[in-house]
Amino acid sequence: MYAALRARAQEPMPPSSRVLYIAGRRCGHATLAACDALRGLAGVSADTDSLRLADGMAGGPDLDALLAKVARTLREADCLRGWRDELLDVHDVEGRRLGAIERAAVRPLGILTQAVHLNAWTPDGRLWVARRALNKATDPGMWDTLVGGLVASGESLDVALIRECHEEAGLAPHEVRGREPLRSVLRMHRRLPEGYQVEELLVSRCVLDAGVTPANRDGEVMEFATVTPAQALDMAAHGEFTLEAALVVVDDIARQAAA
Protein backbone atom coordinates (compact mmCIF):
# COMPACT_ATOMS: atom_id res chain seq x y z
CA MET A 1 0.00 0.00 0.00
CA TYR A 2 2.77 2.43 0.87
CA ALA A 3 4.43 1.85 -2.49
CA ALA A 4 1.17 2.73 -4.27
CA LEU A 5 0.74 5.86 -2.17
CA ARG A 6 4.33 6.87 -2.79
CA ALA A 7 3.82 6.51 -6.56
CA ARG A 8 0.84 8.89 -6.38
CA ALA A 9 3.06 11.40 -4.58
CA GLN A 10 5.80 11.38 -7.23
CA GLU A 11 4.30 12.98 -10.32
CA PRO A 12 6.48 14.71 -12.91
CA MET A 13 6.21 18.45 -13.32
CA PRO A 14 3.58 19.66 -15.81
CA PRO A 15 5.14 19.74 -19.30
CA SER A 16 4.13 23.38 -19.81
CA SER A 17 5.80 24.59 -16.60
CA ARG A 18 8.90 26.78 -16.56
CA VAL A 19 11.91 26.49 -14.26
CA LEU A 20 11.74 29.21 -11.60
CA TYR A 21 14.83 31.18 -10.62
CA ILE A 22 14.86 33.69 -7.78
CA ALA A 23 17.92 35.91 -7.35
CA GLY A 24 19.71 33.59 -9.77
CA ARG A 25 18.96 30.46 -7.73
CA ARG A 26 16.77 27.60 -8.92
CA CYS A 27 13.68 27.45 -6.71
CA GLY A 28 10.77 25.70 -8.41
CA HIS A 29 8.57 25.25 -11.46
CA ALA A 30 6.09 27.96 -12.40
CA THR A 31 2.86 27.34 -14.27
CA LEU A 32 2.45 28.80 -17.73
CA ALA A 33 -0.43 30.91 -16.38
CA ALA A 34 1.85 32.37 -13.70
CA CYS A 35 4.51 33.17 -16.30
CA ASP A 36 1.95 34.96 -18.46
CA ALA A 37 0.55 36.90 -15.50
CA LEU A 38 4.02 38.09 -14.40
CA ARG A 39 5.35 38.91 -17.84
CA GLY A 40 6.31 42.60 -18.00
CA LEU A 41 6.45 43.09 -14.21
CA ALA A 42 9.53 45.02 -13.10
CA GLY A 43 12.21 42.61 -11.85
CA VAL A 44 10.69 39.67 -13.74
CA SER A 45 11.69 38.07 -17.04
CA ALA A 46 10.20 35.04 -18.77
CA ASP A 47 11.17 32.99 -21.80
CA THR A 48 10.27 29.59 -23.24
CA ASP A 49 12.27 27.73 -20.60
CA SER A 50 12.29 29.77 -17.40
CA LEU A 51 10.75 32.41 -15.18
CA ARG A 52 13.34 34.61 -13.50
CA LEU A 53 12.63 36.86 -10.53
CA ALA A 54 15.03 39.37 -9.00
CA ASP A 55 18.10 38.58 -11.09
CA GLY A 56 21.12 40.28 -9.54
CA MET A 57 19.25 41.04 -6.32
CA ALA A 58 20.44 39.82 -2.92
CA GLY A 59 18.10 38.61 -0.23
CA GLY A 60 16.57 41.23 2.02
CA PRO A 61 13.71 43.78 2.09
CA ASP A 62 13.91 44.54 -1.65
CA LEU A 63 13.59 40.88 -2.59
CA ASP A 64 10.73 40.36 -0.12
CA ALA A 65 8.98 43.42 -1.58
CA LEU A 66 9.27 41.98 -5.09
CA LEU A 67 7.96 38.61 -3.92
CA ALA A 68 4.99 40.39 -2.32
CA LYS A 69 4.33 42.19 -5.62
CA VAL A 70 4.56 38.88 -7.48
CA ALA A 71 1.96 37.32 -5.17
CA ARG A 72 -0.41 40.28 -5.56
CA THR A 73 -0.05 40.16 -9.34
CA LEU A 74 -0.84 36.44 -9.39
CA ARG A 75 -3.88 37.13 -7.22
CA GLU A 76 -5.14 39.83 -9.58
CA ALA A 77 -4.72 37.40 -12.49
CA ASP A 78 -6.80 34.72 -10.69
CA CYS A 79 -3.82 32.35 -10.56
CA LEU A 80 -4.16 31.71 -6.82
CA ARG A 81 -6.46 29.48 -4.81
CA GLY A 82 -7.55 31.85 -2.07
CA TRP A 83 -5.34 34.18 -0.05
CA ARG A 84 -4.02 33.27 3.40
CA ASP A 85 -2.13 36.36 4.62
CA GLU A 86 0.56 33.92 5.77
CA LEU A 87 4.20 34.04 4.71
CA LEU A 88 6.27 30.95 3.92
CA ASP A 89 10.02 30.90 3.47
CA VAL A 90 11.42 30.55 -0.04
CA HIS A 91 14.45 28.26 -0.39
CA ASP A 92 16.50 27.33 -3.39
CA VAL A 93 17.00 23.67 -4.31
CA GLU A 94 20.10 23.54 -2.11
CA GLY A 95 18.18 24.69 0.96
CA ARG A 96 19.40 28.28 1.09
CA ARG A 97 16.74 30.72 2.34
CA LEU A 98 16.15 33.61 -0.05
CA GLY A 99 13.05 35.38 1.29
CA ALA A 100 9.37 34.90 2.05
CA ILE A 101 6.17 34.87 -0.01
CA GLU A 102 2.40 34.64 0.50
CA ARG A 103 1.38 31.04 1.12
CA ALA A 104 -1.19 30.95 -1.70
CA ALA A 105 1.54 31.71 -4.26
CA VAL A 106 3.78 28.72 -3.59
CA ARG A 107 1.89 26.13 -5.70
CA PRO A 108 1.65 28.23 -8.90
CA LEU A 109 5.40 28.78 -8.55
CA GLY A 110 6.23 25.19 -7.51
CA ILE A 111 8.16 26.36 -4.44
CA LEU A 112 9.21 23.81 -1.79
CA THR A 113 7.17 23.78 1.42
CA GLN A 114 7.61 21.84 4.66
CA ALA A 115 4.67 20.19 6.44
CA VAL A 116 4.88 18.89 10.01
CA HIS A 117 2.53 16.14 11.24
CA LEU A 118 1.86 14.49 14.58
CA ASN A 119 0.69 10.90 14.83
CA ALA A 120 -0.79 10.76 18.32
CA TRP A 121 -1.72 7.43 19.87
CA THR A 122 -3.77 6.44 22.89
CA PRO A 123 -2.18 4.33 25.66
CA ASP A 124 -4.13 1.29 24.42
CA GLY A 125 -2.80 1.57 20.85
CA ARG A 126 -5.46 3.53 18.98
CA LEU A 127 -4.59 6.37 16.61
CA TRP A 128 -6.13 9.82 16.94
CA VAL A 129 -7.36 11.16 13.58
CA ALA A 130 -9.10 14.39 12.57
CA ARG A 131 -11.73 15.05 9.90
CA ARG A 132 -11.09 18.21 7.92
CA ALA A 133 -13.79 20.89 7.98
CA LEU A 134 -16.11 21.06 4.99
CA ASN A 135 -15.06 24.65 4.27
CA LYS A 136 -11.41 23.72 3.75
CA ALA A 137 -10.19 24.69 0.28
CA THR A 138 -8.24 21.43 -0.06
CA ASP A 139 -9.61 17.94 0.70
CA PRO A 140 -12.71 19.08 2.64
CA GLY A 141 -14.29 16.40 4.82
CA MET A 142 -11.42 13.94 4.46
CA TRP A 143 -9.62 12.33 7.37
CA ASP A 144 -6.21 13.64 8.36
CA THR A 145 -3.50 13.15 10.95
CA LEU A 146 -4.38 14.63 14.33
CA VAL A 147 -2.07 17.57 13.64
CA GLY A 148 -0.61 18.73 10.36
CA GLY A 149 0.36 22.05 8.84
CA LEU A 150 2.92 24.07 6.93
CA VAL A 151 5.96 25.65 8.55
CA ALA A 152 5.58 29.44 8.49
CA SER A 153 8.29 31.93 7.63
CA GLY A 154 10.90 32.18 10.36
CA GLU A 155 9.66 29.12 12.28
CA SER A 156 11.73 26.13 13.26
CA LEU A 157 10.18 22.73 12.63
CA ASP A 158 9.54 22.11 16.34
CA VAL A 159 7.98 25.54 16.88
CA ALA A 160 5.68 24.96 13.91
CA LEU A 161 4.60 21.57 15.30
CA ILE A 162 3.85 23.00 18.74
CA ARG A 163 1.83 25.83 17.16
CA GLU A 164 -0.16 23.40 15.03
CA CYS A 165 -0.77 21.17 18.07
CA HIS A 166 -2.38 24.12 19.84
CA GLU A 167 -4.38 25.43 16.86
CA GLU A 168 -5.67 22.15 15.47
CA ALA A 169 -5.99 19.94 18.54
CA GLY A 170 -5.84 22.24 21.58
CA LEU A 171 -2.78 20.41 22.89
CA ALA A 172 -0.45 22.22 25.27
CA PRO A 173 3.33 21.74 24.97
CA HIS A 174 3.48 19.60 28.11
CA GLU A 175 0.86 17.23 26.67
CA VAL A 176 3.15 16.32 23.75
CA ARG A 177 6.44 16.56 25.60
CA GLY A 178 7.11 12.85 25.02
CA ARG A 179 6.95 13.17 21.24
CA GLU A 180 9.69 11.67 19.10
CA PRO A 181 11.96 13.95 17.04
CA LEU A 182 10.54 14.98 13.68
CA ARG A 183 11.73 12.80 10.82
CA SER A 184 11.25 13.10 7.08
CA VAL A 185 8.85 10.65 5.42
CA LEU A 186 9.36 11.76 1.81
CA ARG A 187 9.29 14.76 -0.50
CA MET A 188 6.05 14.95 -2.47
CA HIS A 189 5.87 16.06 -6.10
CA ARG A 190 2.26 16.33 -7.20
CA ARG A 191 0.33 18.14 -9.88
CA LEU A 192 -2.53 20.25 -8.53
CA PRO A 193 -5.11 22.38 -10.35
CA GLU A 194 -3.33 25.54 -9.17
CA GLY A 195 0.23 24.37 -9.83
CA TYR A 196 2.85 21.94 -8.56
CA GLN A 197 3.17 20.73 -4.98
CA VAL A 198 6.72 20.14 -3.81
CA GLU A 199 6.48 19.37 -0.11
CA GLU A 200 8.67 17.76 2.51
CA LEU A 201 6.52 15.61 4.83
CA LEU A 202 7.84 15.38 8.38
CA VAL A 203 6.26 13.47 11.23
CA SER A 204 6.59 13.05 14.97
CA ARG A 205 4.97 10.34 17.06
CA CYS A 206 3.69 10.42 20.63
CA VAL A 207 1.33 8.72 23.06
CA LEU A 208 -1.21 11.06 24.65
CA ASP A 209 -2.19 10.48 28.27
CA ALA A 210 -5.53 8.73 28.76
CA GLY A 211 -7.21 11.92 30.03
CA VAL A 212 -6.20 14.08 27.07
CA THR A 213 -8.93 14.82 24.50
CA PRO A 214 -8.17 16.96 21.43
CA ALA A 215 -10.23 20.12 20.87
CA ASN A 216 -9.95 22.17 17.68
CA ARG A 217 -9.33 25.91 18.01
CA ASP A 218 -8.96 27.24 14.45
CA GLY A 219 -12.18 25.93 12.89
CA GLU A 220 -10.35 23.66 10.44
CA VAL A 221 -11.42 20.33 12.02
CA MET A 222 -15.01 19.07 12.22
CA GLU A 223 -14.44 16.01 14.43
CA PHE A 224 -11.87 13.76 16.07
CA ALA A 225 -11.88 9.98 16.41
CA THR A 226 -9.64 7.12 17.46
CA VAL A 227 -9.08 4.09 15.22
CA THR A 228 -7.11 0.87 15.46
CA PRO A 229 -4.11 0.37 13.16
CA ALA A 230 -6.20 -2.06 11.07
CA GLN A 231 -8.99 0.50 10.73
CA ALA A 232 -6.48 3.20 9.76
CA LEU A 233 -5.01 0.97 7.05
CA ASP A 234 -8.50 0.22 5.75
CA MET A 235 -9.31 3.95 5.65
CA ALA A 236 -6.11 4.59 3.71
CA ALA A 237 -6.90 1.77 1.27
CA HIS A 238 -10.35 3.24 0.59
CA GLY A 239 -9.11 6.80 0.06
CA GLU A 240 -10.62 8.26 3.22
CA PHE A 241 -7.38 10.00 4.23
CA THR A 242 -5.73 12.85 2.39
CA LEU A 243 -2.74 11.59 0.44
CA GLU A 244 -0.34 13.29 2.85
CA ALA A 245 -2.05 11.76 5.89
CA ALA A 246 -2.20 8.31 4.30
CA LEU A 247 1.54 8.40 3.62
CA VAL A 248 2.35 9.51 7.16
CA VAL A 249 -0.03 7.07 8.86
CA VAL A 250 0.83 3.98 6.77
CA ASP A 251 4.56 4.68 7.14
CA ASP A 252 4.20 4.97 10.92
CA ILE A 253 2.17 1.77 11.25
CA ALA A 254 4.62 -0.16 9.05
CA ARG A 255 7.58 1.05 11.10
CA GLN A 256 5.93 0.06 14.38
CA ALA A 257 5.07 -3.38 13.01
CA ALA A 258 8.66 -3.91 11.96
CA ALA A 259 10.13 -2.74 15.27
ABEGO torsion letter per residue (X at the ends): XAAAAAAAABBBBBAABBBBBBGGBBAEBBBAAAAAAABGBBGBBBBAABBBBGBGBBBEAAAAAAAAAAAAAAAAAGABBEBAGBBBBBBBAAGBBAEBBBAAAAAAAGBBBBBBBBBBBBAAGBBBBBBBBAABABGBGBBBBABBBBBBBGBBAAAAAAAAAAAAAGBBAAAAAABBBBBBABBBBBBBAAEBBBBBBBBBBBBBBAABBBBBAAGABABBBBBBAAAAAAAAAAGABBAAAAAAAAAAAAAAAAX
